[in-house]
Amino acid sequence: MMSFLSKPSAALDFLNRWIPRLSYGTVLLIIMGLWLVLVGSPADEVQGETVRIMYIHVPASWGALLTYFGMALVSCYAFVKQVPMAHLLTKAMAPIGTLLCGISLLTGAIWGKPTWGTWWVWDARLTSMLVLFFLYGGYLMTVYQMKPETKALKTAAIIALVGSLNLPIIKWSVTWWNTLHQPASLMRIAKPAIHVDMLIPLVVMTTALFCLCLLLFFISMRILLGQNRLRKLHTR
């Protein structure tokens, strides 16, 4: 995708070709994932049916973190290589990451009520995740409110870079502090502390959500590139 930024027409051809294909695969994965989550996976011995929230909450949380990490990497690339068009990538990723972060916080609150007895606690993991949501919001406000656009994109890129310092805090908060949030049960060196009957639906739902986010990213990039093309035509 980076090489396409110097050739918007090639990027549009690529997106137009892959968006329909990705759409079909995404729908199939979502259907498969929902069947596994609702029918194929068992209820938890302690949490009962409430555990099914995990299949949305965990992939959304991972997606929010990885999207912001990607935004920081692309912002760094844009500054180092002096590629202004690269800022469009972060602009396309930001709304998706914001949505994922919001889903993570919402499903976490719904999951926390029966598990902890409260909708919200100022836990290290929850608080740092809320900070990430505000960082996403700050990026979007800067991009769409500040003028001119070139200055807005560069300023927002700085927000993405500085905000990336929050990512390791989110990741290691359950290790560094005594928190209510459970420690990692999958992403750890030891054997994952999750049964295979729950692991498979989680992997499928994570893959489905990844494909959905990639599809939304492609659509967003197509819109942004199309807007840039129209803007250049109007300025001639």
Protein Blocks (a to p, Z undefined) as FASTA:
>chain_A
ZZmmmmmmlmmmmmmmmmmmmmmmmmmmmmmmmmmmmmmpccdfklmmmlmmmmmmmmmm
mmmmmmmmmmmmmmmmmmmnopaklmmmmmmmmmmmmmmmmmmmmmmmmmmmmmnopabd
cdfklmmmmmmmmmmmmmmmmmmmpccfklmmmmmmmmmmmmmmmmmmmmmmmmmpccfb
dcdfklcfbdcfbdfklmmmmmmmmmmmmmmmmmmmmmmmmmmmmmmmmmmmmmZZ
